Amino acid sequence: MRFCLAIEQQTELPAGGYTPIRSDAATEEFRQRFPHAVAPLENLDAGYAPLSLSYNRIYNQSDGPWLEMFRTAVFDGEVDAAMENAQSRYDQILRQGDA
């Protein structure tokens, strides 16, 4: 855990397509190398994960609608169909959700 969270590793995460979780990774050099990764780091204190049983079912489960939408859009190129299907599954999960 210490290794993964060390600043040396955090500052190199964008090179592999990942976003650091330490705001102090956004040094001037980091900002120049990875400008696309700066905005999330500057807004870490504003982010939140909603407290909901539905959140896990929608976003974290391997068979959830978000990941299915992502796979269909990216690998099959069917963006509109993927979003339409995901929306109906989101709605279904949210209706069942915390009730």
Backbone as CSV, one residue per row, in Angstrom:
resi,resn,N_x,N_y,N_z,CA_x,CA_y,CA_z,C_x,C_y,C_z
1,MET,0.823,-1.177,0.000,0.000,0.000,0.000,0.874,1.250,0.000
2,ARG,1.894,1.253,0.817,2.776,2.428,0.858,3.409,2.683,-0.503
3,PHE,3.818,1.608,-1.154,4.441,1.745,-2.470,3.468,2.391,-3.449
4,CYS,2.233,1.900,-3.504,1.231,2.418,-4.449,0.877,3.871,-4.194
5,LEU,0.885,4.260,-2.939,0.503,5.623,-2.588,1.680,6.590,-2.532
6,ALA,2.886,6.063,-2.698,4.068,6.927,-2.670,4.009,7.926,-3.815
7,ILE,4.482,9.116,-3.575,4.406,10.190,-4.559,5.100,9.809,-5.862
8,GLU,6.170,9.035,-5.777,6.899,8.623,-6.987,5.999,7.813,-7.932
9,GLN,5.181,6.937,-7.364,4.266,6.142,-8.187,3.062,6.967,-8.642
10,GLN,2.554,7.797,-7.752,1.379,8.602,-8.069,1.652,9.548,-9.247
11,THR,2.853,10.093,-9.305,3.155,11.044,-10.381,3.328,10.365,-11.733
12,GLU,3.464,9.066,-11.768,3.619,8.342,-13.033,2.350,7.633,-13.485
13,LEU,1.305,7.627,-12.680,0.078,6.916,-13.031,-0.539,7.348,-14.358
14,PRO,-0.591,8.638,-14.683,-1.203,9.020,-15.951,-0.502,8.422,-17.177
15,ALA,0.770,8.110,-17.068,1.480,7.492,-18.189,0.871,6.139,-18.534
16,GLY,0.249,5.496,-17.553,-0.408,4.209,-17.781,-1.912,4.323,-17.935
17,GLY,-2.428,5.557,-17.974,-3.853,5.758,-18.161,-4.652,5.851,-16.876
18,TYR,-3.983,6.017,-15.758,-4.665,6.093,-14.460,-4.557,7.492,-13.872
19,THR,-5.459,7.800,-12.961,-5.455,9.103,-12.305,-4.948,8.961,-10.878
20,PRO,-4.000,9.773,-10.478,-3.506,9.724,-9.101,-4.607,10.102,-8.113
21,ILE,-4.407,9.722,-6.863,-5.366,10.090,-5.819,-4.749,11.056,-4.820
22,ARG,-3.536,11.472,-5.079,-2.871,12.431,-4.204,-2.765,13.767,-4.899
23,SER,-3.349,14.787,-4.308,-3.317,16.110,-4.933,-1.906,16.689,-4.980
24,ASP,-1.038,16.262,-4.081,0.331,16.789,-4.101,1.152,16.214,-5.250
25,ALA,0.554,15.305,-6.024,1.231,14.792,-7.217,1.259,15.842,-8.322
26,ALA,0.394,16.831,-8.240,0.263,17.844,-9.294,1.340,18.917,-9.183
27,THR,2.584,18.503,-9.306,3.699,19.450,-9.328,3.706,20.167,-10.674
28,GLU,4.557,21.148,-10.822,4.641,21.882,-12.089,5.047,20.938,-13.222
29,GLU,5.997,20.073,-12.953,6.426,19.099,-13.973,5.263,18.170,-14.348
30,PHE,4.532,17.702,-13.350,3.374,16.845,-13.582,2.349,17.566,-14.452
31,ARG,2.081,18.820,-14.141,1.101,19.619,-14.891,1.497,19.754,-16.359
32,GLN,2.773,19.851,-16.621,3.238,19.970,-17.996,3.173,18.629,-18.727
33,ARG,3.520,17.555,-18.041,3.513,16.229,-18.670,2.111,15.673,-18.857
34,PHE,1.223,15.917,-17.885,-0.111,15.314,-17.890,-1.189,16.359,-17.630
35,PRO,-1.366,17.316,-18.507,-2.340,18.378,-18.249,-3.770,17.855,-18.081
36,HIS,-4.094,16.745,-18.735,-5.443,16.176,-18.621,-5.725,15.596,-17.238
37,ALA,-4.710,15.332,-16.471,-4.887,14.722,-15.156,-4.931,15.740,-14.021
38,VAL,-4.772,17.006,-14.341,-4.696,18.039,-13.311,-6.063,18.376,-12.722
39,ALA,-7.079,18.540,-13.565,-8.403,18.952,-13.076,-8.960,18.030,-11.988
40,PRO,-8.901,16.710,-12.165,-9.408,15.857,-11.082,-8.654,16.059,-9.769
41,LEU,-7.359,16.251,-9.844,-6.566,16.440,-8.628,-6.899,17.764,-7.944
42,GLU,-7.203,18.771,-8.738,-7.551,20.062,-8.156,-8.939,20.049,-7.519
43,ASN,-9.713,19.043,-7.822,-11.086,18.980,-7.314,-11.356,17.778,-6.422
44,LEU,-10.312,17.151,-5.918,-10.494,15.992,-5.043,-11.371,16.297,-3.836
45,ASP,-11.224,17.484,-3.296,-11.986,17.830,-2.099,-13.464,18.086,-2.401
46,ALA,-13.817,18.246,-3.665,-15.215,18.493,-4.036,-15.940,17.213,-4.434
47,GLY,-15.211,16.147,-4.641,-15.824,14.899,-5.090,-16.468,14.120,-3.959
48,TYR,-17.387,13.243,-4.347,-18.035,12.385,-3.358,-18.628,11.170,-4.063
49,ALA,-18.863,10.150,-3.320,-19.579,8.973,-3.814,-20.903,8.924,-3.078
50,PRO,-21.994,8.950,-3.807,-23.303,8.940,-3.145,-23.487,7.701,-2.271
51,LEU,-24.129,7.897,-1.153,-24.426,6.781,-0.275,-25.739,6.159,-0.719
52,SER,-25.636,5.034,-1.360,-26.812,4.373,-1.894,-26.490,2.912,-2.158
53,LEU,-27.436,2.057,-1.880,-27.250,0.644,-2.226,-27.218,0.489,-3.737
54,SER,-27.893,1.366,-4.421,-27.965,1.305,-5.879,-26.621,1.626,-6.527
55,TYR,-25.849,2.492,-5.919,-24.577,2.913,-6.497,-23.694,1.705,-6.798
56,ASN,-23.571,0.812,-5.853,-22.738,-0.368,-6.050,-23.259,-1.220,-7.196
57,ARG,-24.563,-1.413,-7.247,-25.146,-2.238,-8.304,-24.965,-1.605,-9.677
58,ILE,-25.011,-0.300,-9.756,-24.884,0.384,-11.042,-23.428,0.446,-11.502
59,TYR,-22.518,0.844,-10.614,-21.161,1.155,-11.042,-20.095,0.122,-10.700
60,ASN,-20.247,-0.618,-9.635,-19.152,-1.473,-9.184,-19.293,-2.942,-9.536
61,GLN,-20.501,-3.416,-9.723,-20.670,-4.831,-10.043,-20.180,-5.112,-11.455
62,SER,-19.524,-6.254,-11.633,-18.968,-6.595,-12.941,-20.045,-6.780,-14.003
63,ASP,-21.270,-7.091,-13.591,-22.360,-7.223,-14.562,-23.324,-6.035,-14.497
64,GLY,-22.887,-4.947,-13.900,-23.727,-3.759,-13.762,-23.863,-3.008,-15.080
65,PRO,-24.834,-2.113,-15.158,-25.106,-1.413,-16.400,-24.011,-0.442,-16.845
66,TRP,-23.282,0.139,-15.917,-22.250,1.082,-16.325,-21.142,0.377,-17.098
67,LEU,-20.656,-0.733,-16.572,-19.572,-1.452,-17.238,-20.056,-2.066,-18.550
68,GLU,-21.286,-2.555,-18.561,-21.842,-3.091,-19.809,-21.942,-1.986,-20.863
69,MET,-22.377,-0.789,-20.439,-22.473,0.348,-21.348,-21.089,0.692,-21.902
70,PHE,-20.122,0.748,-21.034,-18.761,1.080,-21.443,-18.241,0.072,-22.464
71,ARG,-18.401,-1.208,-22.161,-17.914,-2.249,-23.074,-18.601,-2.171,-24.437
72,THR,-19.911,-2.012,-24.429,-20.657,-1.949,-25.688,-20.263,-0.724,-26.503
73,ALA,-20.139,0.404,-25.845,-19.775,1.642,-26.543,-18.358,1.578,-27.092
74,VAL,-17.423,1.115,-26.277,-16.018,1.128,-26.682,-15.674,-0.008,-27.639
75,PHE,-16.077,-1.221,-27.309,-15.636,-2.367,-28.099,-16.556,-2.706,-29.264
76,ASP,-17.836,-2.341,-29.161,-18.762,-2.605,-30.260,-19.081,-1.352,-31.060
77,GLY,-18.715,-0.188,-30.537,-18.954,1.062,-31.222,-20.407,1.504,-31.247
78,GLU,-21.233,0.909,-30.412,-22.664,1.210,-30.391,-22.980,2.129,-29.203
79,VAL,-22.545,3.371,-29.307,-22.639,4.307,-28.189,-24.093,4.612,-27.820
80,ASP,-24.903,4.982,-28.797,-26.292,5.355,-28.497,-27.077,4.186,-27.915
81,ALA,-26.931,3.007,-28.509,-27.636,1.820,-28.010,-27.163,1.464,-26.607
82,ALA,-25.869,1.593,-26.383,-25.313,1.287,-25.061,-25.886,2.213,-24.001
83,MET,-25.973,3.500,-24.323,-26.497,4.472,-23.357,-27.989,4.266,-23.107
84,GLU,-28.719,3.957,-24.143,-30.161,3.733,-23.983,-30.428,2.511,-23.098
85,ASN,-29.702,1.435,-23.351,-29.863,0.226,-22.541,-29.451,0.487,-21.094
86,ALA,-28.340,1.181,-20.915,-27.858,1.473,-19.556,-28.870,2.319,-18.793
87,GLN,-29.443,3.313,-19.460,-30.409,4.181,-18.788,-31.602,3.393,-18.267
88,SER,-32.114,2.477,-19.071,-33.264,1.691,-18.609,-32.884,0.796,-17.435
89,ARG,-31.650,0.275,-17.455,-31.201,-0.539,-16.316,-30.935,0.317,-15.094
90,TYR,-30.392,1.527,-15.285,-30.224,2.456,-14.160,-31.565,2.714,-13.495
91,ASP,-32.545,3.047,-14.331,-33.874,3.364,-13.808,-34.457,2.194,-13.025
92,GLN,-34.296,0.994,-13.564,-34.814,-0.195,-12.884,-34.138,-0.388,-11.523
93,ILE,-32.838,-0.274,-11.496,-32.091,-0.442,-10.240,-32.471,0.638,-9.241
94,LEU,-32.598,1.870,-9.694,-32.942,2.958,-8.797,-34.362,2.806,-8.251
95,ARG,-35.272,2.274,-9.046,-36.626,2.035,-8.550,-36.621,0.973,-7.448
96,GLN,-35.813,-0.044,-7.614,-35.718,-1.119,-6.623,-34.892,-0.672,-5.431
97,GLY,-33.827,0.041,-5.753,-32.799,0.560,-4.876,-32.981,0.514,-3.383
98,ASP,-33.193,1.664,-2.838,-33.208,1.821,-1.394,-34.607,1.643,-0.815
99,ALA,-35.519,1.157,-1.629,-36.899,0.980,-1.159,-37.018,-0.170,-0.182
